[in-house]
């Protein structure tokens, strides 16, 4: 499950980067030189990209929080690194100490 969420999170990040790069820095429309003669106006395309960006960003944040929540649950089941190290050392043969 965690692997699937990580894959979805990476895909959302890549989509988010491309959507942001498509937008003009003034905060609207495509930066590709859209003329006013096109079927869709630059304003409506800008509004679509803005809404789509916010939706993808929200999904990215939700997915990131889900990954953290899942990984924290797995960490609670395991012991700390120090406790694991102590257990590994206790299973090893001990060197007799000289008197």
Secondary structure, 3 states (H helix, E strand, C coil): CHHHHHHHHHHHHHHHHHHHHHECCCCCCECCCCCCCCCCCHHHHHHHHHHHHHHHHHHHHHHHHHHHHHHHHHHHHCCCHHHHHHHHHHHCCCCCCCC
